[in-house]
Amino acid sequence: MKAFRRPRLVPLAVLPALLLGACGTVDSVAGSHAGDRSIVVGSQAYYSNEIIAEIYAQALERAGYSVDRQFQIGQREVYMQEIESGSIDIMPEYTGPLLQYWNPDTSARKPAEVLSGLQESAPDNLVVLEPSEAADQDAYVVTREFAEQYNLRTIADLANVPTPLTLGANSEAEHRPNGPEGLKDVYGIDVGFTPIEDSGGPLTVKSLKDGDIQLAIIYTSDPAIEENDLVILEDPKGQFVSSNVVPLAFLDIYLGGAEVVERVNSHLDTPTLQRLNRRSVTEQLPASQIASDFLDSVDAG
């Protein structure tokens, strides 16, 4: 917990307009209080999220801010208490899942309506900045063999599988809209559930390929999908909401710091995110090097 908060507050209604009007390069933008105290950047316990958080952190440092990294701090149910209390200043989030966290009954599915819902649902002391084009979206994934065996193309096609189905995902998915309850509500399909605590990582992929589970939640930007010839099931009824990378900030973050983060976030799109993730998974590079190389390429561009 921080010992104190900075004195300058930016009103919620004013900050988005100021941010949208910001200009300049990442290196040239720094708030008037740069260096007074550290900006705390957090990340989920998910390698792709940590890469984005490291990009935010290094961009802030290049702009003259001191940064305190608090990475790999768990899932939304854990870290949201930290950011709502001001213990974390800013971190990368995802539009759809964040909206469902605040408003589980939302009917929003498309990017514009999801962003509008976020702005309406956010607590008064948090600011939802401008999302990037990068989509890192939950999806139901099956093996190619399983898809071909039962002619699976969409989630709805799972109703035609004559054998019991088990979904594998992080434990919190069991009661989220993208888990068994949501699948039953939207598509009328019953599945069992096996918790696998690696956010769709190697353990999940292995369980899927070994047949211990038949269905997994894996992010669409995960290079494991292509590398393991997995199949993403289409979602015609919109069980999964659109999910773009969006910075979530505590209200009294330095204005200049928020500008820096929003600007660098705007350089992210889905192919770029896939490349960044591949460098982590395939090349086994640390997030710090991946972020530094990305920022160098942005500055050079």
C-alpha positions, -999 to 999 in steps of 0.1 A, spaced: 0 0 0 13 35 -9 23 57 20 7 88 3 -11 98 -28 0 127 -51 -19 159 -46 -29 166 -82 -63 151 -92 -76 149 -128 -115 150 -129 -129 118 -146 -149 138 -171 -119 159 -181 -92 133 -185 -104 114 -216 -107 147 -235 -73 158 -225 -58 124 -235 -75 124 -269 -59 158 -276 -24 147 -266 3 147 -292 41 141 -296 63 111 -293 66 87 -264 100 101 -255 90 137 -255 59 135 -232 64 137 -195 41 150 -168 50 181 -148 56 159 -117 78 133 -134 102 119 -109 83 130 -78 72 94 -70 69 61 -87 40 52 -110 29 17 -100 23 -5 -131 6 -39 -126 1 -70 -147 -20 -101 -146 -5 -135 -141 -4 -140 -179 27 -136 -200 11 -116 -227 -3 -91 -202 31 -88 -186 47 -79 -219 21 -51 -224 26 -39 -188 64 -39 -194 59 -18 -226 39 7 -205 65 7 -178 95 12 -201 76 39 -221 70 58 -188 107 54 -178 117 68 -212 95 97 -206 112 105 -173 90 87 -147 101 64 -120 82 31 -122 74 5 -96 65 -28 -113 40 -51 -96 37 -79 -122 21 -114 -121 -2 -104 -93 -31 -128 -102 -64 -127 -119 -90 -99 -120 -107 -110 -88 -74 -104 -70 -58 -73 -86 -90 -53 -90 -91 -46 -53 -55 -32 -56 -62 -8 -85 -96 3 -70 -77 12 -38 -50 31 -56 -22 6 -48 -18 2 -85 -18 32 -108 -22 16 -142 -23 -17 -159 -34 -33 -192 -69 -47 -192 -92 -62 -218 -125 -44 -227 -150 -73 -228 -139 -93 -197 -135 -61 -177 -171 -50 -186 -184 -84 -176 -166 -82 -143 -184 -49 -136 -216 -57 -153 -221 -95 -156 -255 -91 -173 -243 -68 -201 -256 -75 -236 -228 -55 -252 -208 -75 -277 -193 -52 -303 -163 -29 -296 -180 4 -296 -209 -7 -273 -185 -25 -250 -164 6 -246 -195 27 -239 -206 1 -213 -171 3 -197 -172 40 -194 -206 38 -178 -197 10 -154 -163 20 -142 -160 31 -106 -157 68 -101 -120 66 -91 -109 47 -122 -104 59 -158 -108 37 -189 -84 50 -215 -86 45 -252 -84 8 -263 -59 -3 -289 -68 -23 -320 -51 -53 -305 -77 -80 -296 -67 -107 -271 -100 -125 -268 -111 -157 -251 -122 -185 -274 -132 -221 -273 -105 -242 -289 -104 -279 -299 -79 -301 -316 -80 -304 -354 -86 -341 -350 -116 -335 -327 -130 -308 -350 -128 -330 -380 -142 -361 -362 -174 -343 -353 -175 -317 -381 -171 -288 -357 -170 -252 -370 -190 -232 -344 -197 -235 -307 -232 -245 -316 -219 -276 -333 -208 -290 -300 -244 -300 -294 -238 -327 -320 -210 -344 -301 -224 -377 -287 -198 -381 -259 -194 -361 -227 -174 -328 -230 -151 -313 -205 -139 -277 -206 -104 -268 -192 -95 -233 -180 -85 -213 -150 -106 -221 -120 -124 -187 -120 -138 -194 -154 -162 -220 -139 -185 -192 -128 -177 -166 -155 -199 -160 -186 -173 -177 -207 -174 -209 -187 -198 -238 -184 -227 -216 -171 -224 -192 -200 -221 -221 -225 -253 -236 -211 -272 -202 -211 -262 -191 -246 -260 -224 -265 -278 -249 -242 -248 -272 -241 -237 -289 -209 -200 -295 -202 -179 -306 -173 -151 -285 -160 -115 -291 -151 -95 -263 -136 -60 -258 -152 -42 -228 -137 -20 -216 -166 -43 -193 -185 -45 -215 -216 -8 -223 -215 12 -255 -220 -6 -275 -194 -40 -266 -210 -27 -274 -245 -12 -308 -233 -45 -317 -216 -64 -309 -248 -40 -329 -270 -40 -358 -245 -78 -359 -245 -82 -352 -208 -103 -322 -219 -121 -317 -252 -125 -280 -250 -102 -252 -238 -103 -215 -233 -73 -201 -251 -66 -165 -261 -69 -158 -298 -34 -141 -298 -17 -172 -284 9 -186 -308 2 -221 -294 -30 -222 -315 -11 -221 -348 19 -241 -335 -3 -270 -324 -28 -268 -353 -57 -261 -329 -91 -249 -341 -110 -219 -328 -147 -224 -328 -167 -196 -342 -191 -178 -318 -223 -169 -338 -244 -161 -307 -218 -138 -291 -210 -157 -259 -176 -140 -259 -176 -102 -260 -150 -82 -280 -118 -79 -261 -93 -51 -269 -63 -41 -249 -72 -11 -228 -52 7 -201 -71 10 -168 -59 38 -146 -65 50 -110 -80 85 -112 -51 105 -99 -24 91 -121 -1 119 -135 -18 132 -166 14 130 -185 19 94 -175 -16 85 -187 -8 102 -220 24 82 -224 6 49 -218 -23 57 -240 0 67 -269 21 36 -268 -10 14 -264 -23 29 -297 6 12 -315 -7 -23 -306 -28 -43 -330 -36 -80 -331 -8 -91 -355 17 -71 -334 5 -87 -302 8 -122 -318 44 -114 -328 52 -102 -293 37 -133 -278 56 -156 -302 89 -140 -291 81 -149 -255 68 -184 -262 91 -195 -291 122 -175 -285 119 -176 -247 129 -139 -245 121 -119 -213 93 -94 -213 119 -66 -207 137 -73 -240 105 -78 -260 92 -45 -247 124 -26 -253 127 -39 -289 90 -29 -295 95 6 -282 127 10 -303 107 0 -334 79 25 -325 104 53 -320 122 45 -352 88 45 -371 
